[in-house]
Structure formats: C-alpha cells, structure tokens
Amino acid sequence: MKEIQDVYRGWNITVAGAEKLCSHFSFTITDPSGKAQNVAMGGDNAERALERAKELIDMEVEFAAEE
C-alpha cells in the first residue's frame, strides 16, 4: 500500500500499511515545529487511521490551548 499524506490544522499526517495485532495501518503526526508522534496501531483501514490521526491532532491542539 502506498503511503497517504495529508495536512490538517498545520500538522502533517502520514498513514502507512503496518500489520500489528488487529490493526492494518499506522500513522505519524508531525506538529508545525517538527515534533513527530507515531501510532503503531492506527486502524483497520486507511480512512480510519487518517480519522484517528485528526482526532489526536485535535486533542493535542486543545491541550496546548489549555496551557
């Protein structure tokens, strides 16, 4: 599977095929400063992994706003 790349709220997202237990996709999110976070068990399909990556970005943005 070819990697899927997207930009959401200024963050870069990369979704890739990765077999890990019941998950078939992983994702990496990278914030505007270049700090990356990888989630090995991103989802059972690419669309769900991308959706989860966006949910994680939303949480990170909210946490940063509370500081």
PDB file with one MODEL, atoms N, CA, C and O in Angstrom:
MODEL        1
ATOM      1  N   MET A   1       0.838  -1.182   0.000  1.00  0.00           N
ATOM      2  CA  MET A   1       0.000   0.000   0.000  1.00  0.00           C
ATOM      3  C   MET A   1       0.879   1.240   0.000  1.00  0.00           C
ATOM      4  O   MET A   1       1.861   1.330   0.738  1.00  0.00           O
ATOM      5  N   LYS A   2       0.515   2.164  -0.819  1.00  0.00           N
ATOM      6  CA  LYS A   2       1.226   3.431  -0.888  1.00  0.00           C
ATOM      7  C   LYS A   2       0.850   4.292   0.320  1.00  0.00           C
ATOM      8  O   LYS A   2      -0.290   4.261   0.784  1.00  0.00           O
ATOM      9  N   GLU A   3       1.815   5.055   0.818  1.00  0.00           N
ATOM     10  CA  GLU A   3       1.538   5.948   1.950  1.00  0.00           C
ATOM     11  C   GLU A   3       0.546   7.029   1.545  1.00  0.00           C
ATOM     12  O   GLU A   3       0.526   7.488   0.404  1.00  0.00           O
ATOM     13  N   ILE A   4      -0.271   7.417   2.506  1.00  0.00           N
ATOM     14  CA  ILE A   4      -1.187   8.538   2.328  1.00  0.00           C
ATOM     15  C   ILE A   4      -0.644   9.688   3.155  1.00  0.00           C
ATOM     16  O   ILE A   4      -0.311   9.509   4.327  1.00  0.00           O
ATOM     17  N   GLN A   5      -0.552  10.861   2.558  1.00  0.00           N
ATOM     18  CA  GLN A   5      -0.090  12.036   3.287  1.00  0.00           C
ATOM     19  C   GLN A   5      -1.169  13.107   3.217  1.00  0.00           C
ATOM     20  O   GLN A   5      -1.847  13.268   2.202  1.00  0.00           O
ATOM     21  N   ASP A   6      -1.310  13.835   4.320  1.00  0.00           N
ATOM     22  CA  ASP A   6      -2.312  14.886   4.411  1.00  0.00           C
ATOM     23  C   ASP A   6      -1.791  15.955   5.367  1.00  0.00           C
ATOM     24  O   ASP A   6      -0.870  15.713   6.147  1.00  0.00           O
ATOM     25  N   VAL A   7      -2.388  17.126   5.296  1.00  0.00           N
ATOM     26  CA  VAL A   7      -2.097  18.210   6.228  1.00  0.00           C
ATOM     27  C   VAL A   7      -3.420  18.593   6.871  1.00  0.00           C
ATOM     28  O   VAL A   7      -4.422  18.807   6.188  1.00  0.00           O
ATOM     29  N   TYR A   8      -3.405  18.677   8.203  1.00  0.00           N
ATOM     30  CA  TYR A   8      -4.606  19.016   8.962  1.00  0.00           C
ATOM     31  C   TYR A   8      -4.220  19.980  10.073  1.00  0.00           C
ATOM     32  O   TYR A   8      -3.383  19.664  10.918  1.00  0.00           O
ATOM     33  N   ARG A   9      -4.832  21.152  10.065  1.00  0.00           N
ATOM     34  CA  ARG A   9      -4.577  22.181  11.077  1.00  0.00           C
ATOM     35  C   ARG A   9      -3.084  22.529  11.194  1.00  0.00           C
ATOM     36  O   ARG A   9      -2.601  22.864  12.276  1.00  0.00           O
ATOM     37  N   GLY A  10      -2.367  22.446  10.073  1.00  0.00           N
ATOM     38  CA  GLY A  10      -0.954  22.787  10.051  1.00  0.00           C
ATOM     39  C   GLY A  10      -0.033  21.634  10.421  1.00  0.00           C
ATOM     40  O   GLY A  10       1.188  21.791  10.402  1.00  0.00           O
ATOM     41  N   TRP A  11      -0.589  20.497  10.751  1.00  0.00           N
ATOM     42  CA  TRP A  11       0.177  19.297  11.109  1.00  0.00           C
ATOM     43  C   TRP A  11       0.238  18.371   9.891  1.00  0.00           C
ATOM     44  O   TRP A  11      -0.711  18.305   9.110  1.00  0.00           O
ATOM     45  N   ASN A  12       1.341  17.667   9.734  1.00  0.00           N
ATOM     46  CA  ASN A  12       1.474  16.676   8.664  1.00  0.00           C
ATOM     47  C   ASN A  12       1.068  15.312   9.188  1.00  0.00           C
ATOM     48  O   ASN A  12       1.381  14.944  10.320  1.00  0.00           O
ATOM     49  N   ILE A  13       0.361  14.564   8.342  1.00  0.00           N
ATOM     50  CA  ILE A  13      -0.079  13.209   8.676  1.00  0.00           C
ATOM     51  C   ILE A  13       0.445  12.265   7.603  1.00  0.00           C
ATOM     52  O   ILE A  13       0.350  12.547   6.409  1.00  0.00           O
ATOM     53  N   THR A  14       1.000  11.142   8.043  1.00  0.00           N
ATOM     54  CA  THR A  14       1.393  10.080   7.125  1.00  0.00           C
ATOM     55  C   THR A  14       0.764   8.783   7.608  1.00  0.00           C
ATOM     56  O   THR A  14       0.971   8.370   8.750  1.00  0.00           O
ATOM     57  N   VAL A  15      -0.005   8.143   6.737  1.00  0.00           N
ATOM     58  CA  VAL A  15      -0.647   6.862   7.041  1.00  0.00           C
ATOM     59  C   VAL A  15       0.029   5.809   6.168  1.00  0.00           C
ATOM     60  O   VAL A  15       0.208   6.009   4.967  1.00  0.00           O
ATOM     61  N   ALA A  16       0.403   4.689   6.781  1.00  0.00           N
ATOM     62  CA  ALA A  16       1.077   3.618   6.047  1.00  0.00           C
ATOM     63  C   ALA A  16       0.536   2.263   6.483  1.00  0.00           C
ATOM     64  O   ALA A  16       0.087   2.097   7.618  1.00  0.00           O
ATOM     65  N   GLY A  17       0.583   1.305   5.578  1.00  0.00           N
ATOM     66  CA  GLY A  17       0.197  -0.054   5.910  1.00  0.00           C
ATOM     67  C   GLY A  17       1.183  -0.635   6.909  1.00  0.00           C
ATOM     68  O   GLY A  17       2.395  -0.531   6.725  1.00  0.00           O
ATOM     69  N   ALA A  18       0.661  -1.250   7.970  1.00  0.00           N
ATOM     70  CA  ALA A  18       1.511  -1.850   9.007  1.00  0.00           C
ATOM     71  C   ALA A  18       0.686  -2.880   9.770  1.00  0.00           C
ATOM     72  O   ALA A  18      -0.280  -2.530  10.447  1.00  0.00           O
ATOM     73  N   GLU A  19       1.063  -4.128   9.660  1.00  0.00           N
ATOM     74  CA  GLU A  19       0.351  -5.197  10.364  1.00  0.00           C
ATOM     75  C   GLU A  19       0.823  -5.264  11.815  1.00  0.00           C
ATOM     76  O   GLU A  19       1.989  -5.562  12.075  1.00  0.00           O
ATOM     77  N   LYS A  20      -0.063  -4.992  12.745  1.00  0.00           N
ATOM     78  CA  LYS A  20       0.250  -5.035  14.179  1.00  0.00           C
ATOM     79  C   LYS A  20      -1.007  -5.514  14.901  1.00  0.00           C
ATOM     80  O   LYS A  20      -1.979  -4.769  15.025  1.00  0.00           O
ATOM     81  N   LEU A  21      -0.984  -6.745  15.372  1.00  0.00           N
ATOM     82  CA  LEU A  21      -2.143  -7.355  16.023  1.00  0.00           C
ATOM     83  C   LEU A  21      -3.373  -7.222  15.128  1.00  0.00           C
ATOM     84  O   LEU A  21      -3.364  -7.748  14.015  1.00  0.00           O
ATOM     85  N   CYS A  22      -4.420  -6.545  15.567  1.00  0.00           N
ATOM     86  CA  CYS A  22      -5.638  -6.433  14.760  1.00  0.00           C
ATOM     87  C   CYS A  22      -5.653  -5.195  13.869  1.00  0.00           C
ATOM     88  O   CYS A  22      -6.634  -4.955  13.166  1.00  0.00           O
ATOM     89  N   SER A  23      -4.598  -4.419  13.889  1.00  0.00           N
ATOM     90  CA  SER A  23      -4.521  -3.194  13.101  1.00  0.00           C
ATOM     91  C   SER A  23      -3.751  -3.439  11.807  1.00  0.00           C
ATOM     92  O   SER A  23      -2.808  -4.230  11.772  1.00  0.00           O
ATOM     93  N   HIS A  24      -4.163  -2.754  10.754  1.00  0.00           N
ATOM     94  CA  HIS A  24      -3.510  -2.903   9.453  1.00  0.00           C
ATOM     95  C   HIS A  24      -2.808  -1.621   8.996  1.00  0.00           C
ATOM     96  O   HIS A  24      -2.146  -1.609   7.958  1.00  0.00           O
ATOM     97  N   PHE A  25      -2.955  -0.545   9.774  1.00  0.00           N
ATOM     98  CA  PHE A  25      -2.364   0.732   9.399  1.00  0.00           C
ATOM     99  C   PHE A  25      -1.794   1.448  10.609  1.00  0.00           C
ATOM    100  O   PHE A  25      -2.328   1.349  11.713  1.00  0.00           O
ATOM    101  N   SER A  26      -0.711   2.164  10.391  1.00  0.00           N
ATOM    102  CA  SER A  26      -0.128   3.035  11.405  1.00  0.00           C
ATOM    103  C   SER A  26      -0.187   4.455  10.873  1.00  0.00           C
ATOM    104  O   SER A  26      -0.441   4.681   9.690  1.00  0.00           O
ATOM    105  N   PHE A  27       0.052   5.417  11.772  1.00  0.00           N
ATOM    106  CA  PHE A  27       0.150   6.800  11.302  1.00  0.00           C
ATOM    107  C   PHE A  27       1.164   7.560  12.128  1.00  0.00           C
ATOM    108  O   PHE A  27       1.455   7.218  13.274  1.00  0.00           O
ATOM    109  N   THR A  28       1.687   8.596  11.512  1.00  0.00           N
ATOM    110  CA  THR A  28       2.595   9.519  12.172  1.00  0.00           C
ATOM    111  C   THR A  28       2.035  10.917  11.989  1.00  0.00           C
ATOM    112  O   THR A  28       1.649  11.303  10.885  1.00  0.00           O
ATOM    113  N   ILE A  29       1.994  11.681  13.090  1.00  0.00           N
ATOM    114  CA  ILE A  29       1.618  13.092  13.001  1.00  0.00           C
ATOM    115  C   ILE A  29       2.848  13.915  13.368  1.00  0.00           C
ATOM    116  O   ILE A  29       3.606  13.560  14.270  1.00  0.00           O
ATOM    117  N   THR A  30       3.027  15.015  12.655  1.00  0.00           N
ATOM    118  CA  THR A  30       4.164  15.903  12.898  1.00  0.00           C
ATOM    119  C   THR A  30       3.637  17.314  13.063  1.00  0.00           C
ATOM    120  O   THR A  30       2.973  17.852  12.177  1.00  0.00           O
ATOM    121  N   ASP A  31       3.948  17.921  14.234  1.00  0.00           N
ATOM    122  CA  ASP A  31       3.450  19.270  14.500  1.00  0.00           C
ATOM    123  C   ASP A  31       4.248  20.300  13.694  1.00  0.00           C
ATOM    124  O   ASP A  31       5.284  19.965  13.119  1.00  0.00           O
ATOM    125  N   PRO A  32       3.773  21.546  13.648  1.00  0.00           N
ATOM    126  CA  PRO A  32       4.460  22.569  12.861  1.00  0.00           C
ATOM    127  C   PRO A  32       5.920  22.803  13.258  1.00  0.00           C
ATOM    128  O   PRO A  32       6.705  23.292  12.445  1.00  0.00           O
ATOM    129  N   SER A  33       6.297  22.461  14.503  1.00  0.00           N
ATOM    130  CA  SER A  33       7.687  22.647  14.926  1.00  0.00           C
ATOM    131  C   SER A  33       8.584  21.477  14.519  1.00  0.00           C
ATOM    132  O   SER A  33       9.805  21.556  14.662  1.00  0.00           O
ATOM    133  N   GLY A  34       7.986  20.384  14.011  1.00  0.00           N
ATOM    134  CA  GLY A  34       8.762  19.235  13.572  1.00  0.00           C
ATOM    135  C   GLY A  34       8.742  18.049  14.510  1.00  0.00           C
ATOM    136  O   GLY A  34       9.322  17.009  14.197  1.00  0.00           O
ATOM    137  N   LYS A  35       8.078  18.182  15.673  1.00  0.00           N
ATOM    138  CA  LYS A  35       7.984  17.063  16.625  1.00  0.00           C
ATOM    139  C   LYS A  35       6.985  16.032  16.091  1.00  0.00           C
ATOM    140  O   LYS A  35       5.846  16.363  15.761  1.00  0.00           O
ATOM    141  N   ALA A  36       7.442  14.767  16.012  1.00  0.00           N
ATOM    142  CA  ALA A  36       6.618  13.701  15.450  1.00  0.00           C
ATOM    143  C   ALA A  36       6.159  12.718  16.520  1.00  0.00           C
ATOM    144  O   ALA A  36       6.861  12.464  17.500  1.00  0.00           O
ATOM    145  N   GLN A  37       4.969  12.176  16.308  1.00  0.00           N
ATOM    146  CA  GLN A  37       4.425  11.119  17.159  1.00  0.00           C
ATOM    147  C   GLN A  37       3.943  10.005  16.243  1.00  0.00           C
ATOM    148  O   GLN A  37       3.271  10.263  15.245  1.00  0.00           O
ATOM    149  N   ASN A  38       4.287   8.755  16.583  1.00  0.00           N
ATOM    150  CA  ASN A  38       3.877   7.612  15.777  1.00  0.00           C
ATOM    151  C   ASN A  38       2.905   6.748  16.568  1.00  0.00           C
ATOM    152  O   ASN A  38       3.109   6.480  17.752  1.00  0.00           O
ATOM    153  N   VAL A  39       1.850   6.320  15.897  1.00  0.00           N
ATOM    154  CA  VAL A  39       0.882   5.403  16.486  1.00  0.00           C
ATOM    155  C   VAL A  39       0.920   4.125  15.647  1.00  0.00           C
ATOM    156  O   VAL A  39       0.499   4.116  14.491  1.00  0.00           O
ATOM    157  N   ALA A  40       1.425   3.059  16.241  1.00  0.00           N
ATOM    158  CA  ALA A  40       1.632   1.805  15.518  1.00  0.00           C
ATOM    159  C   ALA A  40       0.324   1.109  15.150  1.00  0.00           C
ATOM    160  O   ALA A  40       0.231   0.469  14.103  1.00  0.00           O
ATOM    161  N   MET A  41      -0.683   1.234  16.009  1.00  0.00           N
ATOM    162  CA  MET A  41      -1.970   0.588  15.753  1.00  0.00           C
ATOM    163  C   MET A  41      -2.997   1.666  15.424  1.00  0.00           C
ATOM    164  O   MET A  41      -3.816   2.047  16.261  1.00  0.00           O
ATOM    165  N   GLY A  42      -2.934   2.145  14.188  1.00  0.00           N
ATOM    166  CA  GLY A  42      -3.753   3.278  13.777  1.00  0.00           C
ATOM    167  C   GLY A  42      -5.159   2.945  13.349  1.00  0.00           C
ATOM    168  O   GLY A  42      -6.050   3.787  13.465  1.00  0.00           O
ATOM    169  N   GLY A  43      -5.388   1.734  12.853  1.00  0.00           N
ATOM    170  CA  GLY A  43      -6.731   1.388  12.427  1.00  0.00           C
ATOM    171  C   GLY A  43      -6.762   0.203  11.493  1.00  0.00           C
ATOM    172  O   GLY A  43      -5.726  -0.265  11.020  1.00  0.00           O
ATOM    173  N   ASP A  44      -7.983  -0.283  11.229  1.00  0.00           N
ATOM    174  CA  ASP A  44      -8.123  -1.443  10.361  1.00  0.00           C
ATOM    175  C   ASP A  44      -8.186  -1.078   8.880  1.00  0.00           C
ATOM    176  O   ASP A  44      -8.073  -1.951   8.020  1.00  0.00           O
ATOM    177  N   ASN A  45      -8.368   0.218   8.579  1.00  0.00           N
ATOM    178  CA  ASN A  45      -8.284   0.665   7.189  1.00  0.00           C
ATOM    179  C   ASN A  45      -7.667   2.066   7.161  1.00  0.00           C
ATOM    180  O   ASN A  45      -7.578   2.734   8.191  1.00  0.00           O
ATOM    181  N   ALA A  46      -7.250   2.495   5.987  1.00  0.00           N
ATOM    182  CA  ALA A  46      -6.540   3.770   5.858  1.00  0.00           C
ATOM    183  C   ALA A  46      -7.412   4.954   6.257  1.00  0.00           C
ATOM    184  O   ALA A  46      -6.927   5.908   6.864  1.00  0.00           O
ATOM    185  N   GLU A  47      -8.689   4.896   5.920  1.00  0.00           N
ATOM    186  CA  GLU A  47      -9.589   6.006   6.245  1.00  0.00           C
ATOM    187  C   GLU A  47      -9.736   6.166   7.748  1.00  0.00           C
ATOM    188  O   GLU A  47      -9.755   7.286   8.258  1.00  0.00           O
ATOM    189  N   ARG A  48      -9.838   5.052   8.458  1.00  0.00           N
ATOM    190  CA  ARG A  48      -9.971   5.125   9.924  1.00  0.00           C
ATOM    191  C   ARG A  48      -8.680   5.611  10.563  1.00  0.00           C
ATOM    192  O   ARG A  48      -8.720   6.368  11.533  1.00  0.00           O
ATOM    193  N   ALA A  49      -7.542   5.190  10.038  1.00  0.00           N
ATOM    194  CA  ALA A  49      -6.264   5.665  10.570  1.00  0.00           C
ATOM    195  C   ALA A  49      -6.133   7.175  10.373  1.00  0.00           C
ATOM    196  O   ALA A  49      -5.666   7.875  11.272  1.00  0.00           O
ATOM    197  N   LEU A  50      -6.535   7.676   9.223  1.00  0.00           N
ATOM    198  CA  LEU A  50      -6.485   9.117   8.969  1.00  0.00           C
ATOM    199  C   LEU A  50      -7.432   9.861   9.910  1.00  0.00           C
ATOM    200  O   LEU A  50      -7.091  10.925  10.427  1.00  0.00           O
ATOM    201  N   GLU A  51      -8.604   9.306  10.127  1.00  0.00           N
ATOM    202  CA  GLU A  51      -9.574   9.902  11.057  1.00  0.00           C
ATOM    203  C   GLU A  51      -9.008   9.948  12.482  1.00  0.00           C
ATOM    204  O   GLU A  51      -9.145  10.957  13.173  1.00  0.00           O
ATOM    205  N   ARG A  52      -8.384   8.875  12.909  1.00  0.00           N
ATOM    206  CA  ARG A  52      -7.789   8.837  14.252  1.00  0.00           C
ATOM    207  C   ARG A  52      -6.643   9.838  14.379  1.00  0.00           C
ATOM    208  O   ARG A  52      -6.477  10.469  15.424  1.00  0.00           O
ATOM    209  N   ALA A  53      -5.859   9.981  13.320  1.00  0.00           N
ATOM    210  CA  ALA A  53      -4.765  10.958  13.342  1.00  0.00           C
ATOM    211  C   ALA A  53      -5.326  12.363  13.545  1.00  0.00           C
ATOM    212  O   ALA A  53      -4.771  13.143  14.319  1.00  0.00           O
ATOM    213  N   LYS A  54      -6.405  12.691  12.865  1.00  0.00           N
ATOM    214  CA  LYS A  54      -7.031  14.014  13.015  1.00  0.00           C
ATOM    215  C   LYS A  54      -7.590  14.192  14.423  1.00  0.00           C
ATOM    216  O   LYS A  54      -7.505  15.281  14.989  1.00  0.00           O
ATOM    217  N   GLU A  55      -8.162  13.127  14.993  1.00  0.00           N
ATOM    218  CA  GLU A  55      -8.666  13.198  16.371  1.00  0.00           C
ATOM    219  C   GLU A  55      -7.516  13.471  17.348  1.00  0.00           C
ATOM    220  O   GLU A  55      -7.669  14.261  18.279  1.00  0.00           O
ATOM    221  N   LEU A  56      -6.377  12.826  17.138  1.00  0.00           N
ATOM    222  CA  LEU A  56      -5.219  13.042  18.002  1.00  0.00           C
ATOM    223  C   LEU A  56      -4.704  14.474  17.868  1.00  0.00           C
ATOM    224  O   LEU A  56      -4.338  15.099  18.863  1.00  0.00           O
ATOM    225  N   ILE A  57      -4.676  14.986  16.654  1.00  0.00           N
ATOM    226  CA  ILE A  57      -4.254  16.379  16.443  1.00  0.00           C
ATOM    227  C   ILE A  57      -5.202  17.321  17.163  1.00  0.00           C
ATOM    228  O   ILE A  57      -4.754  18.260  17.820  1.00  0.00           O
ATOM    229  N   ASP A  58      -6.507  17.089  17.052  1.00  0.00           N
ATOM    230  CA  ASP A  58      -7.474  17.939  17.756  1.00  0.00           C
ATOM    231  C   ASP A  58      -7.210  17.935  19.262  1.00  0.00           C
ATOM    232  O   ASP A  58      -7.279  18.982  19.905  1.00  0.00           O
ATOM    233  N   MET A  59      -6.907  16.760  19.828  1.00  0.00           N
ATOM    234  CA  MET A  59      -6.600  16.682  21.260  1.00  0.00           C
ATOM    235  C   MET A  59      -5.328  17.456  21.598  1.00  0.00           C
ATOM    236  O   MET A  59      -5.292  18.190  22.586  1.00  0.00           O
ATOM    237  N   GLU A  60      -4.294  17.299  20.789  1.00  0.00           N
ATOM    238  CA  GLU A  60      -3.037  17.995  21.045  1.00  0.00           C
ATOM    239  C   GLU A  60      -3.222  19.511  20.969  1.00  0.00           C
ATOM    240  O   GLU A  60      -2.652  20.238  21.783  1.00  0.00           O
ATOM    241  N   VAL A  61      -3.990  19.990  20.027  1.00  0.00           N
ATOM    242  CA  VAL A  61      -4.253  21.429  19.889  1.00  0.00           C
ATOM    243  C   VAL A  61      -5.023  21.930  21.099  1.00  0.00           C
ATOM    244  O   VAL A  61      -4.726  23.005  21.620  1.00  0.00           O
ATOM    245  N   GLU A  62      -6.014  21.160  21.554  1.00  0.00           N
ATOM    246  CA  GLU A  62      -6.796  21.556  22.736  1.00  0.00           C
ATOM    247  C   GLU A  62      -5.922  21.597  23.984  1.00  0.00           C
ATOM    248  O   GLU A  62      -6.030  22.529  24.781  1.00  0.00           O
ATOM    249  N   PHE A  63      -5.050  20.592  24.167  1.00  0.00           N
ATOM    250  CA  PHE A  63      -4.151  20.577  25.318  1.00  0.00           C
ATOM    251  C   PHE A  63      -3.233  21.794  25.298  1.00  0.00           C
ATOM    252  O   PHE A  63      -3.001  22.411  26.337  1.00  0.00           O
ATOM    253  N   ALA A  64      -2.720  22.137  24.146  1.00  0.00           N
ATOM    254  CA  ALA A  64      -1.822  23.285  24.011  1.00  0.00           C
ATOM    255  C   ALA A  64      -2.563  24.587  24.331  1.00  0.00           C
ATOM    256  O   ALA A  64      -1.972  25.512  24.889  1.00  0.00           O
ATOM    257  N   ALA A  65      -3.832  24.665  23.986  1.00  0.00           N
ATOM    258  CA  ALA A  65      -4.617  25.871  24.262  1.00  0.00           C
ATOM    259  C   ALA A  65      -4.876  26.047  25.748  1.00  0.00           C
ATOM    260  O   ALA A  65      -5.040  27.172  26.220  1.00  0.00           O
ATOM    261  N   GLU A  66      -4.914  24.936  26.496  1.00  0.00           N
ATOM    262  CA  GLU A  66      -5.184  24.996  27.928  1.00  0.00           C
ATOM    263  C   GLU A  66      -3.963  25.421  28.742  1.00  0.00           C
ATOM    264  O   GLU A  66      -4.106  25.840  29.890  1.00  0.00           O
ATOM    265  N   GLU A  67      -2.784  25.321  28.171  1.00  0.00           N
ATOM    266  CA  GLU A  67      -1.551  25.657  28.915  1.00  0.00           C
ATOM    267  C   GLU A  67      -1.370  27.130  29.071  1.00  0.00           C
ATOM    268  O   GLU A  67      -0.389  27.572  29.668  1.00  0.00           O
TER     269      GLU A  67
ENDMDL
END
